[in-house]
Amino acid sequence: MEQAKYYPCDACQTPIEPGFKFCGRCGAPTPPSVLEMEVKYFSDLQDPTKASLVIIRGETLEGVTYHLRSTDHLIGRGAPIDLTDPFVSPEHANLFYRGTDLYLRDEGSLNGVYLRVREPVRIAPGDTFLAGNQVFRLEPMPQIADHTDAQGTYFYASPTYHSPFRIVQVLEKGGVGLAHCPRGQRVTIGRAGCDINIVGDVYLSVEHCAVEQNAEGFWLTDLKSRNGTYVRVKRDHKVSHGDCFAVGRSVLRVELNG
């Protein structure tokens, strides 16, 4: 029991109390390995300063877990965290530590990194967001040609009304699908009964999300949808336990051990 509490001197076997640099009986120095000894975790999985990354939706890797034990962790097509997806860039995203905090970065990918919103987030014209399998973009209203041609004739079209912004559906290859110009300050998106309805998208909730304008700007809100609403990351973002983000057609979840 004595040796479990004290270190026995190598020269005379006299117990040396923790932190003492020399033996009190013979004067022999305590080895540096003993002075600097720290309690170790059984594995990095117990280390509260580390995190794990779980693929919760993917092409072939659902349920796979990566332990984030390095300084940074590159995600991409053929990267250390490899997502085999034609919509994922070779160097798409990165999870990296600043001290004990974990951050998410878009590494200049073509299709972006999208973070699931936990509360209303402010967005700006030009920003894109995900709901279900759909990509949407907030846009300012285009300028209306309110002038005549050389012969003094006005262009004839449907009647117009004032709208502060519009939401457009972004299609593959950059095309534009549905577009909605609200008469008020709010647009809802979902599968039925909303301003924009995508009936065939089974990953959309009936009422999924909303974009609203107030005096402070534009706000994106998830309406308690099952699969969440994701906004494109524009700068390094500190992640928290349970945060989810989308890369290509995969959704990944961060799990912090602390």
BALUMFI-259318 format. One record per residue: x, y, z of N, C-alpha, C in turn. Coordinates in steps of 0.001 Angstrom, whole numbers, plus 500000, padded with zeros to 6 digits. Last residue first. Layout:
REM residues N
XYZXYZXYZ/...
REM end
This chain:
REM residues 258
483465516315475926483466517034477199482083517409477664/483172515237473434483273514322474566483163515027475913/480908516103470845482004516502471732481991515621472966/480073515264467689479842514851469074481078515194469898/478489516361464769479642516506465657479237516097467068/477277514708461890476998515248463220478259515257464070/476453515205458434477373514740459463477058515431460784/475075514199455404474860514984456618475707514367457719/475675514353451869475883513740453177475577514727454296/475739515459449391474504514773449773474625514058451112/477789518124450272477217517365449170475894516759449606/477451518272453600478511518356452596478058517496451423/475902519753456373475747519025455121476911519333454193/475946519261459937476225520044458734476183519136457520/474929519621463325474922518861462079475251519788460922/475876519542466742475730520303465502475793519366464298/476450518092469017475189517830468339474972518619467073/478313520606470582477898519205470617476542519045469939/479273523169468193478877522693469518478462521230469426/481789525016466391480702524044466482480481523607467924/482480528104465025482708527261466188481523526319466360/483329528658461699482225528591462663482584527633463797/484649530819459278484921529786460278483843529831461367/482006531727456922483256531986457654483471530843458651/479721530857455743480508531854455020481839532167455690/477659528096455186478677528693456048479532529651455227/474214528093454425475596527959453938476559528744454822/471945526451456623472387527671455952473853527541455569/469274524162456826470726524370456835471076525632456062/466827522645458822467117523641457797468580524024457948/465431519346459580466220520554459784466377521426458560/463810517135459617465169516980459090466009518255459126/461397517994460795462027516746461222463496516696460822/461022521436461887460983520373460887461708519131461397/460444523798463260460417522506463965460292521342462987/460978525668461177459668525567461814459474524188462450/463818527720461186463313526362461017462020526232461810/464306530822459633463839530107460816463382528708460433/466227533556458699465840532204458325465499531432459602/465749537005458082465963535939459053465433534611458512/467044540194457175466363538958456796466742537833457770/466769543138459260467249542426458083466411541195457795/465641544687461230467050544315461388467615543588460171/462979544972460640463810546179460623465298545856460709/462520541924458738462088542926459705463054544107459653/461499539200456754462231540464456828461635541333457915/461937535675456719461160536855457097462064538077457144/461399532422455713462298533577455587461448534813455825/460946529186457196460425530482456767461562531484456655/460261525625456877461055526789457281460420528059456744/458095523639456810459499523319457085460288524523457606/455228522050457014455715523427457178457154523309457660/455713519332456347454579520061455774454845521563455851/459241518767455671458060518715456519456947519532455863/461061517011453198460478518274453653459321517993454597/461636514555452279462465515032453388462022516409453886/460097514055450069459696513387451313460531513832452509/458971516052447689460180515913448507459806515340449864/456676516568446178457330515272446039458568515065446886/455856519215446683455028518096447130455804516788447150/456904521962447727457552520914446931456907519603447368/455694525210447810455389523811448144456102522879447171/455800528320449165456514527458448210456309526017448663/453884528977451078454049529838449902454785529104448790/452034525990452094453030527059452269453055527951451030/450505523694451825449942524829452541450900525980452773/453163521345451838451761521650451575451342522855452406/455880521270452270455327520296451329453867520579450984/457553524461452398457208523142452926456655522247451841/458108527753453448458486526676452524458138525343453168/456988531149453517457103529827454125457371528785453053/457985534461453830457781533354452896457945532055453663/457081537820454669457409536459455083457088535460453976/456030540318454322457423540255454755457908538835455011/453866540282451491454204540802452810455687540679453076/453924539175449056453227540457449165453509541103450519/456940537610447848455869537777448838455204539153448751/457615535755445194457777537148445592456650537476446580/459274532795444418458135533399445103458491534809445540/459996530340442000460346531626442602459099532211443239/461329527186440942460256527995441494460801529295442071/464403527337439463463103526683439404462007527604439882/467274527988437616466321528520438585464974527847438375/470463526214437340469188526725436850468297527206437969/472827525029438173472655526462438373471361527043437855/473006522322438065473682523058436992473374524552437035/469890521885439747471203521381439357471692522137438120/468267524944440919468286523610440337469711523171440033/467026526746443542468221526581442712468268525129442236/464234528743443923464730527372444021465889527215443043/464141531909445504464172531100444290464737529718444617/462352534499446964463047533239447231462977532399445965/462672538082447079462103536863446529462971535670446921/461526541205448561462552540228448207461879539068447492/459389542994448824460701543388449336461842542445448931/457200543972446244457673542868447064459085543196447537/454381545452444760455638545646445485455955544416446321/453268543960441731453010544507443049454336544588443779/452088543958438311453130543823439326452652544408440653/450242542063435893450355543201436822451415542931437892/452031540560433138451125540460434283451297541667435192/452790542806430375452970541587431158451947541571432271/454193544747427794452960544237428406453242542915429122/456180547620427669456162546159427647454943545666428405/454957550539425931455363549861427152455304548336426955/456152552491423252455270551418423698455835550756424947/457660554401421850456801554843422944455856553790423469/459486553502420068458229553991419520457227554377420602/461567552507421504461826553701420692460548554311420128/459741551540424482460720551327423426460853552605422605/459580552868427877459039552465426579460154552162425602/460020551604431211460221552590430170459705552036428849/460663549964433461459500550871433455459715551981432436/461663546981434191461845547899433053460596548770432919/462581546501437525461522546400436529461758547429435436/465197544693439007464703545985438544463679545776437421/464369541965441209465028542540440034464409543867439648/464633541899444757463748541950443598464491542563442404/467316539877446047466559541129445972465650541094444749/467012536475447243467437537440446228466679538757446401/468046533482448686467391534770448925467925535782447928/467633530217447429468482531413447526467597532636447775/467678526684448139466989527949447905467969529105448070/467543523301447387468435524436447621467666525701447248/466106520327448798466036521525447974467072522566448395/465547518153450289466533517974449214466662519220448341/465030520022453192464809518750452509465921518504451507/466614522935452524465440522417453220465038521149452485/469405525118452679468851523816452324467622523523453176/470352528310451232470037527440452364469370526173451839/472398531144450342471633529949450013471414529112451268/472509534711449823472755533528450657471861532370450218/471561536813448346472637536011447764472946534763448564/470830538899451094470592538573449685471816537889449068/471487537176454223471562538356453360471250537948451930/470344536198457507470906535934456190470840537202455367/470407535213460889470320536318459932471001535918458623/468431532596462230469739533141461867469547534218460811/466617531124464892466616532021463731467999532625463488/468375528069465825467513529201466143467504530115464930/469876526165464657469228525812465924468215526872466341/470519525007461409470227526137462279469488525640463520/473244523178460129471850523144460591471604524256461599/475277524457457562475137524156458986473665524207459388/476918523479454641475677524001455214475516523523456646/479290524364452286479062523624453523477877524287454215/479581524282448624479390524848449941479212523841451069/480185523622446029478785523540446453478532523941447894/482964524041445725482016524526444723480607524632445287/484948525171448544484259524155447747483299524794446754/486691526456450299486540526965448943485848525981448012/486435524953452672487746525114452046487637525565450581/484645526033455377484503525667453967485828525966453287/485108524850458692485484525791457634485155525199456266/484495524720462159484151524201460829484470525271459797/486282524008465215485716524924464219485478524201462905/486433523455468680486409522860467347485670523795466390/488635524328471357487401524550470599487539523984469190/491007524214472647490112523072472854488807523219472085/492818525760470180492828525402471588492003524147471775/491039525074467599491715526270468113491690526135469621/490933522360465322490923522852466697491641524198466810/488745521740462521490057521972463119489902522580464505/487420520384459704487159520531461126488511520644461825/486695521463456442487717521113457430487159521334458825/485691520606453055485485521212454370486592520770455309/486916519880450509485607520526450626485437521299451940/488849518903448256489086519560449545487871520434449819/487307517805446139488398517041446762488801517602448125/483732518425446649485043518798446120486131517961446786/480816516632445938481800516995446968483133517301446295/479195515573444070478910516949444455479865517455445541/479868512931443789480281513856442727480009515314443048/481226511228446490480032511953446051480470512942444976/482498509780448996482444509462447576481143510017447010/484320511290451304482918511186450925482859510980449415/486729510678453699486421510527452278484917510358452066/488868512199455452487460511842455672486823511864454290/491150512572453753491193511651454898489804511242455390/489681512672450372490368513270451521490437512252452661/488107511799448308489473511310448341490291511885449476/486315514564448625486335513385447753487767512910447618/486443515546452117486325515749450680486307514446449920/487769517087454932486641516321454409486536516598452916/490445517080457208489944517472455893488861516510455432/491060518200460196490486516984459619489789517369458316/493723519166462483492661519462461532492273518180460803/495042517817464554494830519267464630493718519703463696/493368514685465448494452515495464890494153516976465076/491134513360466284492249513408467227493414514242466706/488138512636465942488875513829465535490039514072466495/487050509641464655487498510294465875488441511426465502/484185508960462771485594509361462725485934510048464037/481846506433462030482307507445462978483802507691462797/479107505553459966480557505541460165480955506703461078/476422505911459422476791505295460683478278505246460957/476700505606455920475866505967457063476278505187458304/478111505476453488478846505399454748478009505752455970/477041505935450984477375504547451328477896504396452749/475917508543451002475709507664449863475955506197450239/474335509521454142475378509513453129475058508547452014/473809510657457344473169510460456046474242510538454987/475484510667459432474118510229459713473290510117458438/478640510138460393477879510331459163476476509784459401/480129511811463075479301510679462677478566511031461385/483029512547464749482189512958463634481455511727463122/484132513586468012483882512567467003482964513140465939/486800515220469848485429515081469367485353513941468366/488639516242472836488513515700471486487046515511471129/488779516898475442489178517947474500489052517472473060/488182514658476926487127515669476766487501516794475814/488942511436475981489544512760476124488492513838475907/488009508958475425487638509524476719488086510967476872/489098508330472998487650508442473037487162509022474357/491766507887473350491369509241472992489858509427473048/491835505694476267491941505970474832491523507403474582/492265505859479007492395504556478363492553504712476856/494240508761479786492968508132479463493235506755478853/496708509049482402496316508954481001494909508374480883/498127511221484726497153510157484510496693510184483062/501618511918484343500229512334484395499325511123484175/504904512599485456503896511594485139502485512163485321/507046514113486095506170514630485047505036513672484710/508410512608488027507950513955488361506904514467487380/509039510325486545508132510205487679507557511574488037/510772511272484648509586510557484189508554510389485298/512914512300486156511945513226485521510668512527485071/513543510550489255513590510593487793512552511558487219/514886512233492047513704511537491515513728511630489992/518274511755493160517239512543492475516078511649492009/519218510778496482519146510445495054518024511239494387/519354511129499216519606512285498352519553511993496866/518708509266501095520025509146500462520346510295499512/516312510382502310517261509571503066518643509564502425/514712511795500605515029512414501888516050511626502687/515411512115497186515121511191498280515562511830499593/514068514931495396515187514126495899514699513213497020/511743516212494692512745516020493639513918515137494081/508378515533495353509715515706495909510748515347494846/505975514836494166506446516200494006507832516453494552/504970512388496522504771513003495205505232514453495183/507591511129498677506269511712498485506168512370497097/509238508087498545509369509527498274507976510079497982/510357505397500551509238506057499883509476507565499741/513502503914499791512741504728500737511585505414500001/515182502476498164513805502000498300512989502751499357/517642503413497451517511502832498797516113502329499118/517529503989494641518799503659495297518589502929496620/514963504588493827515680503535493097516921503071493846/512386505073496207513684505513495681514394504345494998/509004504625495353510164504105496085511465504536495414/506464507043495650507418506438494725508609505916495513/503367506323497389504646507004497229505498506281496187/501119504727497137500947506135497444502216506931497187/501987502216496592500941502737495730500752504233495937/503748501712498578504315502001497271503259502483496293/502014501169500705502885502338500772503410502711499393/500823498793500000500000500000500000500854501252500000/
REM end
